[in-house]
Amino acid sequence: PPRMRERVWRQVAEGGVRVVAGARSALFLPFRELGLIVVDEEHDPAYKQEDRVFYNARDMAVVRGHIGGFPVVLASATPSVESRVNASQG
């Protein structure tokens, strides 16, 4: 519900929330100090946003980690081709 999202957003912005397990939109929460992102089942096509603004949450997580200087863990028993290529290239 919208009220719940607003409350979570506010709590994250104020530093009252240390851990969030969320969907694609959790990437855009205003964390003060983000130290790790875990993308579980990174191969899942559900990470792709295809309405209005097109993005892949897995790729956005990697970019956010790079900019913020913290690790991003891409977890999957069946990694995507992109992740396998990126891992082999360092």
N, C-alpha and C positions, 0 to 999 in steps of 0.2 A: 504493500500500500504506500501511497505517496508520503503520508505522515511518518511512516517507519523509515523510509529512505531519507527524508529530511532530518530525522533525529540521528540516524547513523552518520550522515554527512557532517552534521554539527559536532557530534562527539569525536569523530576522527579529526576534524579541523581544530578542535580544542585540545587534542592530545589525550582524550579520555579512553580511546580504544587503541589497543596495542596489536591485535590480531584480527584480521577480517578474512573470512572464507566467503567468496562471492563469485558472481558471474562476471561477464566481460566488463560491465560498468564499474566494478570495484577498482579497476585500473585508474579510474579518473577521480577517485576519492582524494581529498586534500591532506594527505599524510604530512606531518611536520618532519618526521625522520623515518623514512622507509628503509628497511635494512635487508629485505629478502622478498622475492616473489617466487612462488611455486606455481607452475602451470601443470596441473595434473591432466593426464591423458591429452597431451599437447597435440596429438594427431587428429583429435576430434574436430570435424567440420563445424561444430557449433560455436567455435571460437571466431568464426568469420561473421562479421557484421555486414549485411548486404542491403540494408535499408538506409536510404539517404546518404549517410556517411559510410564509405566502405573502408574497412580495416580488418586486420586479423589480430585478435587480442594477444595471441602468442607472440607475434612480431612486435606489437606495441609494448609488451612486457619486457622484451629484450632491449628495446630502445630506451625505455624508462630506466632499466637497470644500468645501461651504459651511461646515460646522462647523470644518474644519481650516484654512480660508482658503487653499486652493490650487486650481489649475485642474483641470477635468475636461474632457477632449476626447471628444466623442461623434462617432465616425467612421462614415461609411456612404455608399456610392454611392447608396443609396435610403433616405434618412432616414425614420424613423417619423413618423406624423402628429403624435404628441405632441411630438416634438423640433422639427418644423417650426413648430408653433404656439408653443412655448416660445421658439424663436429669434426669431420675428417679434415677440413681446411683450417681448423683452429679458430 
